[in-house]
Amino acid sequence: MDPVHVAVGVLRNDQGQVLISLRADEAHQGGLWEFPGGKVEPGESVEQALSREFEEELGICVHSCTPFIQISHDYEDKSVLLDVWNVQSFSGVPRGREGQQIEWRAQSALCVDDFPRANARIIRALQLT
């Protein structure tokens, strides 16, 4: 089975906290926190997908971002390829445009048990920086 290619963004505020959002209960891995992002559509670059998803989900415009980490993970029902990018510059104030709860959280307060298993490596990498 081909993995689901997902663009993921790490967005930090001036206090160094990262933005996370709560997955809808009915979604895959529902009820867990995640880093914002979404599926890369055919013909899209990861940067284009990240910009589109941040506009759709959070109402912000990404101006610059750089690759952070790439993660492949196999769940029982699907495989994912997470292309994780650091968002350096953006405009707008993030808000949950799709009804999702969002919050800023200190990197040191991120707990892998609160996130889908594929996100554990992102959290560990963030806590090393």
C-alpha positions as CSV (number, residue, x, y, z in Angstrom):
1,M,0.0,0.0,0.0
2,D,1.3,3.5,-0.9
3,P,1.8,5.7,2.1
4,V,-0.4,8.8,2.6
5,H,2.0,11.7,2.0
6,V,1.4,14.4,4.6
7,A,2.8,17.9,4.9
8,V,3.3,18.9,8.5
9,G,4.3,22.3,9.9
10,V,6.0,23.2,13.2
11,L,4.9,26.7,14.0
12,R,6.5,28.6,17.0
13,N,5.4,31.7,18.7
14,D,7.7,34.4,20.3
15,Q,7.8,32.4,23.5
16,G,9.1,29.3,21.7
17,Q,5.9,27.3,22.1
18,V,4.6,25.2,19.2
19,L,1.1,25.2,17.8
20,I,-0.9,22.0,18.1
21,S,-4.5,21.1,17.2
22,L,-6.9,18.4,18.4
23,R,-8.0,15.8,15.9
24,A,-11.7,15.4,15.5
25,D,-13.0,12.3,17.3
26,E,-14.3,10.7,14.1
27,A,-10.9,11.2,12.3
28,H,-8.2,8.6,12.0
29,Q,-6.3,8.8,15.4
30,G,-9.2,11.0,16.6
31,G,-9.1,12.7,19.9
32,L,-5.3,13.0,19.8
33,W,-3.2,16.2,19.4
34,E,-1.3,16.8,16.2
35,F,0.9,19.3,14.4
36,P,-1.0,21.2,11.7
37,G,-0.9,20.0,8.1
38,G,-2.6,17.7,5.7
39,K,-2.3,15.5,2.6
40,V,-0.1,16.5,-0.3
41,E,-2.4,16.6,-3.4
42,P,-1.2,15.2,-6.8
43,G,1.0,17.8,-8.5
44,E,1.6,19.8,-5.3
45,S,5.0,20.3,-3.7
46,V,5.2,19.8,0.1
47,E,5.6,23.6,0.5
48,Q,2.5,24.2,-1.6
49,A,0.5,21.7,0.4
50,L,1.7,23.1,3.7
51,S,0.8,26.7,2.6
52,R,-2.7,25.5,1.4
53,E,-3.4,23.5,4.6
54,F,-2.3,26.3,6.9
55,E,-4.6,28.7,5.1
56,E,-7.5,26.3,5.2
57,E,-7.0,25.0,8.7
58,L,-5.5,28.0,10.5
59,G,-6.2,31.1,8.4
60,I,-2.5,32.1,8.2
61,C,-0.2,32.6,5.2
62,V,3.2,30.9,5.3
63,H,6.0,33.0,4.0
64,S,9.0,30.8,4.6
65,C,9.6,27.3,5.8
66,T,12.5,24.8,5.8
67,P,12.6,20.9,6.0
68,F,12.9,19.6,9.5
69,I,12.4,15.8,9.5
70,Q,10.8,13.1,7.3
71,I,9.1,10.2,9.0
72,S,7.6,7.0,7.6
73,H,5.2,5.1,9.9
74,D,3.0,2.1,9.4
75,Y,-0.3,1.9,11.3
76,E,-2.4,-1.3,11.2
77,D,-4.8,0.3,8.6
78,K,-2.5,2.7,6.7
79,S,1.0,3.9,6.1
80,V,2.0,7.6,6.3
81,L,5.0,9.6,5.1
82,L,5.2,12.8,7.2
83,D,7.2,15.7,5.6
84,V,7.8,17.9,8.6
85,W,8.8,21.5,8.0
86,N,9.7,24.4,10.3
87,V,7.7,27.5,9.6
88,Q,10.0,30.5,10.0
89,S,7.7,33.3,8.8
90,F,3.9,33.7,8.5
91,S,1.2,36.3,8.7
92,G,-2.1,36.2,10.4
93,V,-3.3,34.9,13.7
94,P,-3.8,31.2,13.9
95,R,-7.4,30.0,14.7
96,G,-9.2,26.7,14.3
97,R,-11.0,27.5,11.0
98,E,-12.4,23.9,10.8
99,G,-13.8,23.9,14.4
100,Q,-10.7,22.2,15.8
101,Q,-9.3,23.2,19.2
102,I,-5.8,24.7,18.9
103,E,-3.2,25.7,21.6
104,W,0.3,26.8,22.0
105,R,2.3,24.4,24.1
106,A,5.9,24.4,25.4
107,Q,8.1,21.9,23.5
108,S,9.1,20.4,26.9
109,A,5.4,19.8,27.7
110,L,4.7,17.7,24.6
111,C,3.9,14.2,25.6
112,V,4.1,11.4,23.0
113,D,1.1,9.6,24.5
114,D,-1.1,12.6,23.5
115,F,-0.2,12.3,19.8
116,P,-0.5,9.7,17.0
117,R,2.4,7.3,17.2
118,A,3.9,8.7,14.0
119,N,4.4,12.1,15.8
120,A,6.7,10.6,18.5
121,R,9.9,11.3,16.4
122,I,8.8,14.9,15.8
123,I,8.4,15.5,19.5
124,R,11.7,13.9,20.3
125,A,13.5,15.9,17.6
126,L,11.9,19.2,18.9
127,Q,12.9,18.4,22.5
128,L,16.5,18.0,21.3
129,T,16.6,21.5,19.7
